């Protein structure tokens, strides 16, 4: 369920810090400022992710935010893996997710982690990552609710990792899914109340 620990505590700690710092880069806010889209915190949900960037009406900015936020997870995992193996890759991936959700630069008020999560699982095990992307599409398009896609995708990652030959990533996937559910707790309440915005609405 977890990878074999092959590296020292010091090296694991170093890559946890590197992963966190990578994950904490707030690309949504950076792009919104660079492209003159205003203060992302005062738009829509106030979130820093691609879904909220899309509410500015700028599809290019939203696409770039999605790619860059996902890229943080990819870079953290692949760089750590190259440095020392799967234990470093998983700790760096988890740290990148925490960094995105709780960045020190934004007083620990970050995004909800969906793009970063998908980047992490794609880099860890691409079949699992593709399965999670498909699960997101299925959940989002069946309900027309973006957050539902995120919840379905993260939940699906655990059985997908087990079935697709990445059993050593099951615990990490469970931790990432727990983070996504926690960060989406307000969305879950709105889904239950029937007030969660549909895809395509600006507010």
C-alpha positions as a printed Julia matrix, in Angstrom:
203×3 Matrix{Float64}:
   0.0    0.0     0.0
   3.05   2.27    0.41
   6.43   2.34   -1.36
   9.54   0.9     0.24
  11.38   3.61    2.19
  14.82   3.75    0.59
  16.05   7.23    1.47
  17.16   8.97    4.64
  14.83  11.08    6.74
  16.86  14.16    5.8
  16.42  13.56    2.07
  12.73  12.81    2.5
  12.36  16.03    4.48
  14.21  17.99    1.81
  11.89  16.76   -0.92
   8.87  17.44    1.24
  10.01  21.07    1.42
  10.76  21.22   -2.31
   7.4   19.69   -3.15
   5.6   22.1    -0.86
   7.31  25.15   -2.35
   6.51  23.98   -5.89
   2.9   23.35   -4.99
   2.52  26.69   -3.26
   3.14  28.76   -6.42
  -0.29  30.46   -6.98
  -0.38  30.4   -10.76
  -4.03  31.49  -10.93
  -3.32  34.72   -9.07
  -0.08  35.32  -10.98
  -1.79  34.89  -14.37
  -4.8   36.99  -13.37
  -2.49  39.87  -12.46
  -0.31  39.46  -15.55
  -3.32  39.38  -17.87
  -5.18  42.23  -16.18
  -8.11  40.12  -15.02
  -8.43  41.74  -11.62
  -8.18  40.34   -8.11
  -9.07  36.66   -8.32
 -10.03  36.68   -4.64
 -12.94  39.04   -5.4
 -14.22  37.07   -8.4
 -16.72  34.22   -8.22
 -15.8   31.83   -5.41
 -12.57  33.68   -4.66
 -10.64  30.49   -5.33
  -7.23  30.55   -7.05
  -7.83  27.57   -9.36
  -8.72  27.21  -13.03
 -12.48  26.94  -12.46
 -12.58  30.36  -10.85
 -10.17  31.85  -13.38
 -12.65  30.76  -16.04
 -15.26  32.94  -14.34
 -13.24  35.97  -15.49
 -14.27  35.02  -19.01
 -10.68  34.44  -20.12
 -10.46  30.84  -21.36
  -6.75  31.1   -22.14
  -5.96  32.16  -18.56
  -8.08  29.31  -17.22
  -6.36  26.77  -19.49
  -2.91  28.02  -18.52
  -3.84  27.86  -14.82
  -5.06  24.29  -15.25
  -1.86  23.24  -17.05
   0.49  25.02  -14.64
  -1.29  23.83  -11.5
  -1.2   20.29  -12.86
   2.4   20.8   -13.87
   3.39  21.55  -10.28
   2.39  18.03   -9.31
   4.09  16.5   -12.34
   7.39  18.3   -11.73
   7.41  17.52   -8.01
   6.86  13.79   -8.59
   9.2   13.33  -11.55
  12.04  15.39  -10.06
  11.83  13.56   -6.74
  11.67  10.19   -8.47
  14.79  11.03  -10.46
  16.53  12.09   -7.26
  15.82   8.95   -5.29
  12.86   6.76   -6.15
   9.22   6.2    -5.32
   9.33   7.14   -1.65
  10.62  10.61   -2.55
   8.16  10.87   -5.45
   5.19  10.18   -3.21
   6.26  12.5    -0.4
   7.0   15.29   -2.89
   3.63  14.76   -4.56
   1.76  14.89   -1.26
   3.73  17.98   -0.22
   2.92  19.69   -3.54
  -0.77  19.05   -2.94
  -0.53  20.5     0.57
   1.4   23.46   -0.82
  -1.31  24.21   -3.36
  -4.09  23.95   -0.8
  -2.23  25.76    1.98
   0.43  28.07    0.46
   2.45  30.09    2.93
   2.44  33.07    0.51
  -1.37  33.35    0.72
  -1.63  32.85    4.49
  -2.38  29.17    3.9
  -5.6   29.94    1.98
  -5.02  28.27   -1.38
  -6.89  26.28   -3.96
  -8.84  23.04   -3.85
  -6.15  20.94   -5.48
  -7.93  19.24   -8.37
  -5.48  20.06  -11.17
  -2.5   19.43   -8.91
  -4.01  16.1    -7.84
  -4.43  15.04  -11.48
  -0.86  16.05  -12.26
   0.44  14.02   -9.32
  -1.41  10.83  -10.23
  -0.52  11.16  -13.91
   3.16  11.44  -13.0
   3.03   8.67  -10.41
   1.25   6.15  -12.63
  -0.15   7.38  -15.95
  -2.84   4.65  -16.26
  -4.23   5.7   -12.88
  -4.0    9.35  -13.91
  -5.88   8.75  -17.15
  -8.52   6.83  -15.24
  -8.91   9.75  -12.84
  -9.23  12.22  -15.73
 -11.95  10.06  -17.28
 -13.69   9.83  -13.9
 -13.61  13.63  -13.65
 -15.15  13.95  -17.1
 -17.84  11.42  -16.28
 -18.75  13.07  -12.98
 -18.65  16.62  -14.31
 -20.57  16.01  -17.5
 -23.17  13.74  -15.92
 -24.05  16.41  -13.35
 -22.74  19.58  -15.06
 -21.02  20.33  -11.74
 -17.24  20.77  -11.78
 -16.82  19.97   -8.1
 -18.69  16.7    -8.55
 -16.13  15.7   -11.15
 -13.37  16.42   -8.64
 -15.0   14.34   -5.93
 -15.67  11.39   -8.25
 -12.14  11.54   -9.68
 -10.39  11.63   -6.32
 -12.55   8.84   -4.91
 -11.9    6.7    -7.99
  -8.12   7.06   -7.59
  -7.96   4.56   -4.72
  -9.51   1.54   -6.47
  -7.86   2.53   -9.75
  -4.41   2.47   -8.12
  -5.12  -0.96   -6.67
  -6.57  -2.46   -9.86
  -4.07  -0.94  -12.3
  -0.95  -2.26  -10.63
  -0.01   0.7    -8.44
  -0.95  -0.71   -5.05
   1.98   1.12   -3.45
   0.19   4.41   -4.24
  -3.14   3.47   -2.63
  -2.4    5.2     0.67
  -1.21   8.34   -1.1
  -4.31   8.39   -3.3
  -6.48   8.04   -0.2
  -4.67  10.97    1.43
  -5.06  13.12   -1.7
  -8.75  12.21   -1.94
  -9.25  13.13    1.71
  -7.66  16.53    1.06
  -9.9   17.14   -1.94
 -13.04  16.2     0.01
 -11.98  18.46    2.87
 -11.27  21.38    0.56
 -14.63  20.81   -1.16
 -16.7   20.61    2.02
 -18.58  23.82    1.17
 -19.24  22.5    -2.34
 -20.53  19.24   -0.88
 -22.96  21.19    1.31
 -24.18  23.14   -1.74
 -24.51  19.96   -3.8
 -26.73  18.5    -1.06
 -28.75  21.73   -1.01
 -29.01  21.85   -4.81
 -27.34  25.25   -4.98
 -23.93  24.34   -6.41
 -23.3   26.34   -9.63
 -23.42  24.45  -12.91
 -20.58  24.44  -15.4
 -20.8   27.5   -17.64
 -22.22  29.87  -15.04
 -20.06  32.83  -14.1
 -21.22  32.99  -10.47
